[in-house]
């Protein structure tokens, strides 16, 4: 198991194709073999392999002469990769992927974990844990509206935080996320 602590390495491993390549490279293989297995152009696969190699997530096992060319055999540098949860915020903000479902799930999981721990401690001390929840529904006419909405919401939150932030106050964590609403089943209100 290899711990990924640098945002660049996390970013390099994020795409579904790169995760698939890392999975396939548990056994040494060439770009040509991987391209055939994935039914993708060899050039596309080789590009992603180079990026994974630059990040230290795959390594060269051997080079073979094949039909006048050099065939590079690679393998993943570890059987599994674990992302340091502390780097997740930095990694996603650095790559600007505030729209990744994996990031939303990670933030939600961390929130559940943190609030549950604090609630248990508050209960044990006979205290009330002060939290707040904002919840709303919004309908977007087209995909680009999601990005414009996120930008506007980010600016509005920045302004409100700037108004209330006090260096001597108790820190609170504010999380805003959005996901498609589940389709309602028959009998439920939409």
FITORZA-407107 format. One line per field, with one value per atom (N, C-alpha, C): x, y, z; atom name; residue in three letters; residue number from 1. Coordinates in Angstrom, 1 decimal. Example, Ala and Ser with C-alpha at 12.3 -4.5 7.8 and 13.67 -1.06 7.14 Angstrom:
# residues 2
xx = (13.2,12.3,13.2,12.8,13.7,12.9);
yy = (-5.7,-4.5,-3.3,-2.2,-1.1,0.0);
zz = (7.8,7.8,7.8,7.1,7.1,7.9);
atome = (N,CA,C,N,CA,C);
residu = (Ala,Ala,Ala,Ser,Ser,Ser);
num = (1,1,1,2,2,2);
//
This chain:
# residues 190
xx = (0.9,0.0,0.9,0.5,1.3,0.4,0.9,0.2,0.5,-0.6,-0.4,-0.6,0.4,0.4,0.5,0.9,1.1,-0.1,-0.7,-1.8,-1.6,-0.3,0.0,-0.2,0.2,0.1,-1.4,-2.1,-3.5,-4.2,-3.9,-4.5,-4.2,-2.9,-2.5,-3.3,-3.8,-4.5,-6.0,-6.5,-8.0,-8.9,-8.5,-9.4,-9.7,-10.9,-11.3,-10.4,-9.9,-9.0,-7.7,-7.1,-5.9,-6.0,-7.2,-7.4,-7.5,-8.1,-8.2,-6.8,-6.0,-4.6,-3.8,-4.0,-3.2,-3.7,-5.0,-5.5,-4.9,-4.9,-4.4,-2.9,-2.2,-0.7,-0.3,-1.2,-0.7,0.2,-0.1,0.8,1.5,2.8,3.5,2.9,2.8,2.3,2.8,2.6,3.1,1.8,2.1,1.0,0.2,0.8,0.1,-0.8,-0.3,-1.2,-2.4,-2.1,-3.2,-4.2,-3.7,-4.6,-5.5,-5.0,-5.8,-6.8,-6.4,-7.3,-8.5,-8.2,-9.2,-9.9,-9.4,-10.0,-9.9,-8.7,-8.4,-7.2,-7.1,-5.9,-4.6,-3.6,-2.3,-1.8,-1.9,-1.3,-2.0,-3.3,-4.0,-3.6,-3.5,-3.0,-1.6,-0.7,0.7,0.8,0.0,0.0,-0.3,-1.4,-1.7,-0.7,-0.1,1.0,2.2,2.5,3.6,3.3,2.1,1.6,1.7,1.3,1.4,2.8,3.7,5.1,5.7,5.4,5.9,5.6,4.4,3.9,4.4,5.2,5.7,4.8,3.7,2.6,2.8,3.6,4.0,5.5,6.1,7.6,7.9,9.0,9.6,10.1,9.7,10.2,11.3,11.0,12.0,11.7,12.7,12.5,12.9,12.0,12.3,12.3,13.1,13.1,12.0,11.2,10.0,9.7,9.9,9.6,10.3,11.6,12.3,12.0,11.2,10.8,11.2,11.2,11.4,10.1,9.8,8.5,8.8,8.1,8.3,7.3,7.8,6.9,6.9,5.7,5.5,4.6,4.7,3.8,3.6,2.5,2.1,3.2,3.5,4.5,4.0,2.7,2.1,0.8,0.5,-0.8,-2.0,-1.9,-3.0,-2.5,-3.3,-2.9,-4.0,-3.6,-4.4,-4.1,-5.2,-5.0,-5.1,-4.1,-4.2,-5.4,-6.3,-7.5,-7.2,-6.1,-5.7,-5.4,-5.0,-4.6,-5.8,-6.9,-8.0,-8.5,-8.6,-9.1,-8.1,-6.8,-5.7,-5.7,-5.9,-5.8,-6.9,-8.1,-9.2,-9.3,-8.9,-8.9,-7.8,-6.7,-5.6,-5.9,-6.6,-7.0,-8.3,-8.9,-10.2,-11.3,-11.3,-12.3,-13.4,-14.0,-15.1,-16.3,-16.3,-17.5,-17.3,-16.3,-16.0,-16.9,-17.7,-18.6,-17.7,-16.5,-15.7,-15.4,-15.1,-14.8,-16.0,-17.2,-18.4,-18.6,-18.4,-18.6,-17.6,-16.3,-15.3,-15.6,-16.0,-16.3,-17.5,-18.5,-19.7,-19.3,-18.5,-18.0,-17.2,-16.4,-15.6,-16.5,-17.5,-18.5,-19.2,-19.7,-20.4,-19.5,-18.3,-17.3,-17.1,-16.8,-16.4,-17.6,-18.8,-19.9,-20.3,-20.3,-20.6,-19.7,-18.4,-17.5,-17.7,-17.9,-18.2,-19.5,-20.5,-21.8,-21.7,-21.0,-20.7,-20.0,-19.0,-18.3,-19.2,-20.0,-21.0,-22.0,-22.5,-23.5,-22.9,-21.6,-20.9,-20.7,-20.6,-20.3,-21.6,-22.8,-24.1,-24.2,-23.6,-23.6,-24.3,-24.7,-25.3,-24.3,-24.2,-23.4,-24.1,-23.6,-24.2,-23.8,-24.7,-24.5,-25.6,-25.4,-26.5,-26.5,-27.7,-27.8,-28.6,-28.1,-28.8,-29.1,-30.3,-30.7,-31.7,-31.5,-32.3,-32.3,-33.3,-33.3,-33.3,-32.6,-32.5,-32.6,-33.2,-33.3,-32.5,-31.6,-30.8,-31.3,-31.5,-32.0,-31.0,-29.7,-28.7,-27.4,-26.6,-25.4,-24.5,-24.3,-23.5,-24.0,-25.3,-25.9,-25.3,-24.9,-24.3,-23.0,-22.2,-20.9,-21.2,-22.1,-22.3,-22.9,-23.8,-24.4,-23.3,-22.4,-21.3,-20.5,-20.1,-19.3,-20.0,-21.3,-22.0,-22.2,-22.4,-22.6,-21.2,-20.2,-18.8,-18.6,-18.9,-18.7,-19.6,-20.8,-21.7,-21.2,-20.8,-20.3,-19.0,-18.2,-16.9,-17.2,-18.2,-18.6,-19.2,-20.0,-20.6,-19.6,-18.7,-17.6,-16.7,-16.4,-15.6,-16.3,-17.6,-18.3,-18.3,-18.4,-18.5,-17.2,-16.2,-15.0,-14.2,-13.9,-13.2,-12.1,-10.8,-9.7,-9.7,-10.5,-10.6,-11.8,-12.6,-13.8,-13.5,-14.6,-14.5,-14.7,-13.8,-13.9,-15.0,-15.7,-16.8,-16.4,-16.7,-16.5,-17.8,-17.8,-18.9,-18.7,-19.7,-19.6,-20.8,-20.6,-21.8,-21.5,-22.5,-22.3,-23.6,-23.6,-24.8,-24.7,-25.8,-25.9,-27.2,-27.4,-28.7,-29.6,-30.9,-31.8,-32.3,-32.4,-32.9,-34.3,-34.5,-35.8,-36.8,-38.0,-39.0,-39.7,-40.1,-40.8,-42.3,-43.1,-44.6,-45.1,-46.0,-46.6,-45.9,-44.6,-43.9,-44.0,-44.0,-44.0,-42.7,-42.7,-41.4,-40.8);
yy = (-1.2,0.0,1.2,2.2,3.4,4.6,5.4,6.6,7.8,8.4,9.5,10.8,11.5,12.7,14.0,13.9,15.1,15.3,16.5,16.8,16.4,16.6,16.2,14.7,13.9,12.5,12.1,12.7,12.4,12.8,13.9,14.4,13.4,12.9,12.0,10.7,10.3,9.0,9.1,10.3,10.5,10.0,10.2,9.9,8.4,8.1,6.7,5.8,6.4,5.6,5.4,6.3,6.1,5.1,5.2,4.2,2.8,2.7,1.4,0.9,1.8,1.5,1.0,1.7,1.3,-0.1,-0.4,-1.7,-2.8,-2.5,-3.5,-3.7,-2.6,-2.7,-3.4,-4.1,-4.9,-6.0,-6.3,-7.3,-6.4,-6.6,-5.8,-5.9,-4.8,-4.8,-3.6,-3.6,-2.5,-1.7,-0.5,0.4,-0.3,-1.0,-1.7,-2.8,-3.5,-4.5,-3.9,-2.8,-2.1,-1.5,-0.9,-0.3,-1.4,-2.5,-3.6,-4.1,-4.2,-4.7,-3.7,-2.4,-1.4,-0.9,-1.4,-1.0,0.5,1.0,2.4,2.6,3.8,4.1,4.0,3.4,3.3,4.6,5.6,7.0,7.5,7.4,7.9,7.1,5.8,5.0,5.4,5.6,5.9,7.3,8.2,9.6,9.4,8.7,8.5,7.7,6.8,6.0,6.9,7.8,8.8,9.7,10.1,11.0,10.2,8.9,8.1,7.8,7.7,7.4,8.7,9.8,11.1,11.3,10.8,11.0,9.9,8.9,7.8,6.8,6.7,5.7,4.4,4.5,3.3,3.4,2.2,2.2,1.3,1.5,0.8,-0.6,-1.7,-3.0,-3.4,-3.2,-3.6,-2.9,-2.9,-2.4,-3.6,-3.9,-4.9,-4.4,-5.0,-4.6,-5.4,-4.7,-5.4,-4.7,-5.4,-4.9,-3.5,-3.4,-2.2,-1.1,-1.3,-0.3,-0.8,0.1,-0.3,-0.4,-1.6,-1.7,-1.6,-0.7,-0.4,-1.2,-2.0,-2.8,-2.1,-1.8,-1.0,-1.8,-1.4,-1.9,-0.9,-1.0,-0.1,-0.2,0.9,0.9,0.3,0.1,-0.5,-1.3,-2.2,-3.0,-2.2,-1.2,-0.3,1.1,2.1,3.5,4.0,4.7,5.3,6.8,7.6,9.1,9.6,10.3,10.9,11.9,11.7,12.5,14.0,14.3,15.7,16.4,15.6,16.2,16.4,15.8,15.9,17.3,18.1,19.5,20.2,20.0,20.7,20.1,18.8,18.2,18.7,18.7,19.1,20.6,21.4,22.8,23.2,22.5,22.7,22.4,21.3,20.9,21.5,22.2,22.9,22.0,20.8,19.8,19.8,20.9,21.0,20.3,19.7,19.0,17.5,17.0,15.5,14.9,13.9,13.2,12.5,12.0,11.4,12.4,13.7,14.7,15.0,15.1,15.3,14.2,13.0,11.8,11.9,12.2,12.3,13.4,14.5,15.6,15.2,14.6,14.2,13.1,12.2,11.2,11.8,12.7,13.4,14.2,14.8,15.6,14.6,13.5,12.6,12.1,11.8,11.3,12.3,13.6,14.6,15.0,15.2,15.6,14.5,13.2,12.1,12.1,12.2,12.2,13.4,14.6,15.7,15.6,15.0,14.8,13.9,12.8,11.8,12.5,13.3,14.0,15.0,15.7,16.7,16.0,14.9,14.1,13.6,13.1,12.6,13.7,15.0,16.1,16.8,16.3,16.9,18.3,18.5,19.8,19.6,20.7,20.7,21.1,20.4,20.7,21.6,22.8,23.8,23.6,23.3,23.1,23.9,24.0,24.5,23.7,23.7,23.0,24.0,24.1,24.8,23.7,23.8,22.8,23.5,23.3,23.9,23.0,23.2,22.5,23.6,23.3,24.2,23.4,24.0,23.3,24.1,23.4,24.0,23.7,24.7,24.6,23.9,24.2,23.5,23.3,22.4,22.0,23.2,24.2,25.4,26.2,26.1,26.8,26.4,25.1,24.5,25.3,25.5,26.2,27.6,28.3,29.7,29.8,28.9,28.9,28.7,27.7,27.5,28.7,29.3,30.5,31.6,31.8,32.9,32.5,31.2,30.8,31.0,30.6,30.7,32.2,33.1,34.5,35.0,34.6,35.0,34.5,33.2,32.6,33.4,33.7,34.4,35.7,36.4,37.7,37.6,36.6,36.4,36.0,35.0,34.6,35.8,36.6,37.8,38.7,38.8,39.7,39.1,37.8,37.2,36.6,36.4,35.7,36.6,36.0,36.7,35.8,36.3,35.5,34.9,35.6,35.1,34.2,34.0,33.2,31.7,31.0,29.5,29.2,28.4,28.0,27.0,27.3,26.4,26.1,24.9,24.4,24.5,25.2,25.3,24.5,23.6,22.8,23.0,23.2,23.3,22.3,21.5,20.5,20.4,19.8,19.6,18.3,17.7,16.5,16.4,15.6,15.4,14.8,15.3,14.7,13.4,12.4,11.1,11.3,10.5,10.5,10.0,10.7,10.4,9.1,8.3,7.1,7.4,6.5,6.8,6.9,7.9,8.1,9.2,9.5,10.5,11.8,12.9,14.2,14.5,15.1,15.5,16.6);
zz = (0.0,0.0,0.0,-0.9,-1.0,-0.6,0.3,0.7,-0.2,-0.8,-1.7,-0.9,-0.6,0.2,-0.6,-1.9,-2.7,-3.6,-3.7,-4.6,-6.0,-6.5,-7.9,-8.2,-7.2,-7.4,-7.3,-6.4,-6.3,-7.6,-8.1,-9.4,-10.5,-10.5,-11.6,-11.6,-10.4,-10.3,-10.4,-10.5,-10.3,-11.4,-12.6,-13.7,-13.8,-14.2,-14.3,-15.1,-16.2,-17.1,-16.4,-15.7,-15.0,-13.8,-13.1,-12.1,-12.7,-13.9,-14.5,-14.9,-15.5,-15.8,-14.6,-13.5,-12.3,-11.8,-12.0,-11.6,-12.6,-13.9,-14.8,-14.7,-14.2,-14.1,-12.8,-12.1,-11.0,-11.6,-12.9,-13.6,-14.7,-14.9,-15.9,-17.3,-18.0,-19.3,-20.1,-21.4,-22.3,-22.6,-23.1,-23.5,-24.6,-25.5,-26.6,-26.0,-25.1,-24.4,-23.7,-23.0,-22.3,-23.2,-24.3,-25.3,-25.9,-26.2,-26.8,-25.7,-24.5,-23.4,-23.2,-23.3,-23.1,-24.4,-25.5,-26.8,-27.0,-26.7,-26.9,-27.8,-28.3,-29.1,-28.3,-28.8,-28.1,-27.7,-28.5,-28.2,-26.9,-26.8,-25.7,-24.4,-24.5,-23.3,-22.9,-23.9,-23.6,-23.0,-23.4,-22.7,-21.2,-20.9,-19.5,-18.7,-19.4,-18.7,-18.4,-19.3,-19.1,-17.9,-17.8,-16.6,-15.3,-15.4,-14.2,-13.8,-14.8,-14.5,-13.9,-14.5,-13.9,-12.4,-12.1,-10.7,-9.8,-10.4,-9.6,-9.2,-10.0,-9.7,-10.5,-11.6,-12.3,-12.6,-12.8,-13.0,-14.1,-14.7,-15.8,-15.3,-15.9,-15.5,-16.4,-17.7,-18.7,-20.0,-20.9,-22.3,-23.2,-24.2,-25.1,-26.5,-27.4,-28.8,-29.4,-30.2,-30.8,-32.2,-33.2,-34.6,-34.8,-34.5,-34.7,-33.7,-32.8,-31.8,-30.4,-29.4,-28.0,-27.3,-26.8,-26.1,-24.6,-23.9,-22.5,-21.7,-20.8,-19.9,-18.5,-18.1,-16.9,-15.9,-14.6,-13.6,-12.5,-11.8,-10.7,-9.6,-9.0,-7.9,-6.6,-6.6,-5.4,-5.7,-4.9,-5.1,-4.8,-4.0,-3.7,-3.3,-3.6,-3.2,-2.3,-1.2,-0.3,-0.3,-0.4,-0.4,1.1,1.5,2.8,2.8,3.7,3.7,3.9,4.5,4.7,3.4,2.4,1.2,0.2,0.5,-0.4,-0.7,0.3,0.0,-0.9,-0.5,-1.3,-2.8,-2.9,-4.2,-5.1,-4.6,-5.4,-5.7,-4.7,-5.0,-5.9,-5.9,-6.7,-8.2,-8.4,-9.7,-10.2,-9.2,-9.6,-9.9,-9.3,-9.6,-8.5,-8.3,-7.3,-7.7,-8.9,-9.4,-9.4,-8.8,-8.7,-7.7,-8.1,-7.1,-6.0,-6.3,-5.3,-4.2,-4.6,-3.6,-2.7,-3.3,-2.5,-1.5,-1.9,-1.0,0.1,-0.2,0.8,1.8,1.4,2.3,3.2,2.5,3.3,4.4,4.0,4.9,6.1,5.8,6.8,7.7,7.2,8.0,9.0,8.4,9.3,10.4,10.1,11.1,12.1,11.7,12.6,13.5,12.9,13.7,14.7,14.3,15.1,16.4,16.1,17.2,18.2,17.6,18.5,19.2,18.6,19.2,20.4,20.2,21.3,22.5,22.2,23.3,24.0,23.2,23.8,24.7,24.2,25.0,26.3,26.2,27.4,28.4,27.9,28.8,29.2,28.7,29.0,28.3,27.2,26.4,25.1,24.5,23.2,22.2,21.1,20.0,19.1,18.9,18.1,16.6,15.8,14.4,13.6,12.3,11.5,10.2,9.5,8.3,7.3,6.1,5.0,4.0,3.5,2.5,1.5,0.3,-0.7,-2.0,-2.8,-4.1,-5.2,-6.3,-7.4,-8.7,-9.7,-11.0,-12.0,-12.7,-13.7,-15.1,-15.9,-17.3,-18.2,-18.0,-18.8,-18.0,-18.4,-17.6,-17.2,-18.1,-17.8,-16.6,-16.3,-15.2,-13.9,-13.8,-12.6,-12.3,-13.3,-13.1,-12.7,-13.4,-13.0,-11.6,-11.3,-9.9,-8.9,-9.1,-8.1,-8.0,-9.0,-8.9,-8.1,-8.4,-7.7,-6.2,-5.9,-4.5,-3.8,-4.4,-3.8,-3.5,-4.4,-4.1,-2.9,-2.9,-1.8,-0.5,-0.5,0.8,1.2,0.3,0.6,1.3,0.8,1.3,2.8,2.9,4.3,5.3,4.9,5.7,6.1,5.2,5.4,6.5,6.4,7.4,8.8,9.0,10.3,10.8,10.0,10.5,11.5,12.6,13.7,14.2,14.1,14.4,15.9,16.8,18.1,18.4,17.4,17.5,17.4,17.7,17.5,16.1,15.5,14.1,13.8,12.7,12.2,10.8,10.4,9.0,8.3,7.1,6.3,5.0,4.7,3.6,2.7,1.5,0.5,-0.6,-0.8,-1.9,-2.6,-3.8,-4.5,-5.3,-5.5,-6.3,-6.9,-8.0,-8.6,-7.6,-7.5,-6.6,-7.2,-6.3,-6.7,-7.4,-8.4,-9.1,-8.1,-8.1,-7.1,-7.7,-6.7,-7.1,-7.1,-7.7,-7.8,-6.4,-6.2,-4.9,-4.1,-4.4,-3.7,-4.5,-3.7,-4.4,-5.0,-6.2,-6.9,-6.2);
atome = (N,CA,C,N,CA,C,N,CA,C,N,CA,C,N,CA,C,N,CA,C,N,CA,C,N,CA,C,N,CA,C,N,CA,C,N,CA,C,N,CA,C,N,CA,C,N,CA,C,N,CA,C,N,CA,C,N,CA,C,N,CA,C,N,CA,C,N,CA,C,N,CA,C,N,CA,C,N,CA,C,N,CA,C,N,CA,C,N,CA,C,N,CA,C,N,CA,C,N,CA,C,N,CA,C,N,CA,C,N,CA,C,N,CA,C,N,CA,C,N,CA,C,N,CA,C,N,CA,C,N,CA,C,N,CA,C,N,CA,C,N,CA,C,N,CA,C,N,CA,C,N,CA,C,N,CA,C,N,CA,C,N,CA,C,N,CA,C,N,CA,C,N,CA,C,N,CA,C,N,CA,C,N,CA,C,N,CA,C,N,CA,C,N,CA,C,N,CA,C,N,CA,C,N,CA,C,N,CA,C,N,CA,C,N,CA,C,N,CA,C,N,CA,C,N,CA,C,N,CA,C,N,CA,C,N,CA,C,N,CA,C,N,CA,C,N,CA,C,N,CA,C,N,CA,C,N,CA,C,N,CA,C,N,CA,C,N,CA,C,N,CA,C,N,CA,C,N,CA,C,N,CA,C,N,CA,C,N,CA,C,N,CA,C,N,CA,C,N,CA,C,N,CA,C,N,CA,C,N,CA,C,N,CA,C,N,CA,C,N,CA,C,N,CA,C,N,CA,C,N,CA,C,N,CA,C,N,CA,C,N,CA,C,N,CA,C,N,CA,C,N,CA,C,N,CA,C,N,CA,C,N,CA,C,N,CA,C,N,CA,C,N,CA,C,N,CA,C,N,CA,C,N,CA,C,N,CA,C,N,CA,C,N,CA,C,N,CA,C,N,CA,C,N,CA,C,N,CA,C,N,CA,C,N,CA,C,N,CA,C,N,CA,C,N,CA,C,N,CA,C,N,CA,C,N,CA,C,N,CA,C,N,CA,C,N,CA,C,N,CA,C,N,CA,C,N,CA,C,N,CA,C,N,CA,C,N,CA,C,N,CA,C,N,CA,C,N,CA,C,N,CA,C,N,CA,C,N,CA,C,N,CA,C,N,CA,C,N,CA,C,N,CA,C,N,CA,C,N,CA,C,N,CA,C,N,CA,C,N,CA,C,N,CA,C,N,CA,C,N,CA,C,N,CA,C,N,CA,C,N,CA,C,N,CA,C,N,CA,C,N,CA,C,N,CA,C,N,CA,C,N,CA,C,N,CA,C,N,CA,C,N,CA,C,N,CA,C,N,CA,C,N,CA,C,N,CA,C,N,CA,C,N,CA,C,N,CA,C,N,CA,C,N,CA,C,N,CA,C,N,CA,C,N,CA,C,N,CA,C,N,CA,C,N,CA,C,N,CA,C,N,CA,C,N,CA,C,N,CA,C,N,CA,C,N,CA,C,N,CA,C,N,CA,C,N,CA,C,N,CA,C,N,CA,C);
residu = (Unk,Unk,Unk,Unk,Unk,Unk,Unk,Unk,Unk,Unk,Unk,Unk,Unk,Unk,Unk,Unk,Unk,Unk,Unk,Unk,Unk,Unk,Unk,Unk,Unk,Unk,Unk,Unk,Unk,Unk,Unk,Unk,Unk,Unk,Unk,Unk,Unk,Unk,Unk,Unk,Unk,Unk,Unk,Unk,Unk,Unk,Unk,Unk,Unk,Unk,Unk,Unk,Unk,Unk,Unk,Unk,Unk,Unk,Unk,Unk,Unk,Unk,Unk,Unk,Unk,Unk,Unk,Unk,Unk,Unk,Unk,Unk,Unk,Unk,Unk,Unk,Unk,Unk,Unk,Unk,Unk,Unk,Unk,Unk,Unk,Unk,Unk,Unk,Unk,Unk,Unk,Unk,Unk,Unk,Unk,Unk,Unk,Unk,Unk,Unk,Unk,Unk,Unk,Unk,Unk,Unk,Unk,Unk,Unk,Unk,Unk,Unk,Unk,Unk,Unk,Unk,Unk,Unk,Unk,Unk,Unk,Unk,Unk,Unk,Unk,Unk,Unk,Unk,Unk,Unk,Unk,Unk,Unk,Unk,Unk,Unk,Unk,Unk,Unk,Unk,Unk,Unk,Unk,Unk,Unk,Unk,Unk,Unk,Unk,Unk,Unk,Unk,Unk,Unk,Unk,Unk,Unk,Unk,Unk,Unk,Unk,Unk,Unk,Unk,Unk,Unk,Unk,Unk,Unk,Unk,Unk,Unk,Unk,Unk,Unk,Unk,Unk,Unk,Unk,Unk,Unk,Unk,Unk,Unk,Unk,Unk,Unk,Unk,Unk,Unk,Unk,Unk,Unk,Unk,Unk,Unk,Unk,Unk,Unk,Unk,Unk,Unk,Unk,Unk,Unk,Unk,Unk,Unk,Unk,Unk,Unk,Unk,Unk,Unk,Unk,Unk,Unk,Unk,Unk,Unk,Unk,Unk,Unk,Unk,Unk,Unk,Unk,Unk,Unk,Unk,Unk,Unk,Unk,Unk,Unk,Unk,Unk,Unk,Unk,Unk,Unk,Unk,Unk,Unk,Unk,Unk,Unk,Unk,Unk,Unk,Unk,Unk,Unk,Unk,Unk,Unk,Unk,Unk,Unk,Unk,Unk,Unk,Unk,Unk,Unk,Unk,Unk,Unk,Unk,Unk,Unk,Unk,Unk,Unk,Unk,Unk,Unk,Unk,Unk,Unk,Unk,Unk,Unk,Unk,Unk,Unk,Unk,Unk,Unk,Unk,Unk,Unk,Unk,Unk,Unk,Unk,Unk,Unk,Unk,Unk,Unk,Unk,Unk,Unk,Unk,Unk,Unk,Unk,Unk,Unk,Unk,Unk,Unk,Unk,Unk,Unk,Unk,Unk,Unk,Unk,Unk,Unk,Unk,Unk,Unk,Unk,Unk,Unk,Unk,Unk,Unk,Unk,Unk,Unk,Unk,Unk,Unk,Unk,Unk,Unk,Unk,Unk,Unk,Unk,Unk,Unk,Unk,Unk,Unk,Unk,Unk,Unk,Unk,Unk,Unk,Unk,Unk,Unk,Unk,Unk,Unk,Unk,Unk,Unk,Unk,Unk,Unk,Unk,Unk,Unk,Unk,Unk,Unk,Unk,Unk,Unk,Unk,Unk,Unk,Unk,Unk,Unk,Unk,Unk,Unk,Unk,Unk,Unk,Unk,Unk,Unk,Unk,Unk,Unk,Unk,Unk,Unk,Unk,Unk,Unk,Unk,Unk,Unk,Unk,Unk,Unk,Unk,Unk,Unk,Unk,Unk,Unk,Unk,Unk,Unk,Unk,Unk,Unk,Unk,Unk,Unk,Unk,Unk,Unk,Unk,Unk,Unk,Unk,Unk,Unk,Unk,Unk,Unk,Unk,Unk,Unk,Unk,Unk,Unk,Unk,Unk,Unk,Unk,Unk,Unk,Unk,Unk,Unk,Unk,Unk,Unk,Unk,Unk,Unk,Unk,Unk,Unk,Unk,Unk,Unk,Unk,Unk,Unk,Unk,Unk,Unk,Unk,Unk,Unk,Unk,Unk,Unk,Unk,Unk,Unk,Unk,Unk,Unk,Unk,Unk,Unk,Unk,Unk,Unk,Unk,Unk,Unk,Unk,Unk,Unk,Unk,Unk,Unk,Unk,Unk,Unk,Unk,Unk,Unk,Unk,Unk,Unk,Unk,Unk,Unk,Unk,Unk,Unk,Unk,Unk,Unk,Unk,Unk,Unk,Unk,Unk,Unk,Unk,Unk,Unk,Unk,Unk,Unk,Unk,Unk,Unk,Unk,Unk,Unk,Unk,Unk,Unk,Unk,Unk,Unk,Unk,Unk,Unk,Unk,Unk,Unk,Unk,Unk,Unk,Unk,Unk,Unk,Unk,Unk,Unk,Unk,Unk,Unk,Unk,Unk,Unk,Unk,Unk,Unk,Unk,Unk,Unk,Unk,Unk,Unk,Unk,Unk,Unk,Unk,Unk);
num = (1,1,1,2,2,2,3,3,3,4,4,4,5,5,5,6,6,6,7,7,7,8,8,8,9,9,9,10,10,10,11,11,11,12,12,12,13,13,13,14,14,14,15,15,15,16,16,16,17,17,17,18,18,18,19,19,19,20,20,20,21,21,21,22,22,22,23,23,23,24,24,24,25,25,25,26,26,26,27,27,27,28,28,28,29,29,29,30,30,30,31,31,31,32,32,32,33,33,33,34,34,34,35,35,35,36,36,36,37,37,37,38,38,38,39,39,39,40,40,40,41,41,41,42,42,42,43,43,43,44,44,44,45,45,45,46,46,46,47,47,47,48,48,48,49,49,49,50,50,50,51,51,51,52,52,52,53,53,53,54,54,54,55,55,55,56,56,56,57,57,57,58,58,58,59,59,59,60,60,60,61,61,61,62,62,62,63,63,63,64,64,64,65,65,65,66,66,66,67,67,67,68,68,68,69,69,69,70,70,70,71,71,71,72,72,72,73,73,73,74,74,74,75,75,75,76,76,76,77,77,77,78,78,78,79,79,79,80,80,80,81,81,81,82,82,82,83,83,83,84,84,84,85,85,85,86,86,86,87,87,87,88,88,88,89,89,89,90,90,90,91,91,91,92,92,92,93,93,93,94,94,94,95,95,95,96,96,96,97,97,97,98,98,98,99,99,99,100,100,100,101,101,101,102,102,102,103,103,103,104,104,104,105,105,105,106,106,106,107,107,107,108,108,108,109,109,109,110,110,110,111,111,111,112,112,112,113,113,113,114,114,114,115,115,115,116,116,116,117,117,117,118,118,118,119,119,119,120,120,120,121,121,121,122,122,122,123,123,123,124,124,124,125,125,125,126,126,126,127,127,127,128,128,128,129,129,129,130,130,130,131,131,131,132,132,132,133,133,133,134,134,134,135,135,135,136,136,136,137,137,137,138,138,138,139,139,139,140,140,140,141,141,141,142,142,142,143,143,143,144,144,144,145,145,145,146,146,146,147,147,147,148,148,148,149,149,149,150,150,150,151,151,151,152,152,152,153,153,153,154,154,154,155,155,155,156,156,156,157,157,157,158,158,158,159,159,159,160,160,160,161,161,161,162,162,162,163,163,163,164,164,164,165,165,165,166,166,166,167,167,167,168,168,168,169,169,169,170,170,170,171,171,171,172,172,172,173,173,173,174,174,174,175,175,175,176,176,176,177,177,177,178,178,178,179,179,179,180,180,180,181,181,181,182,182,182,183,183,183,184,184,184,185,185,185,186,186,186,187,187,187,188,188,188,189,189,189,190,190,190);
//
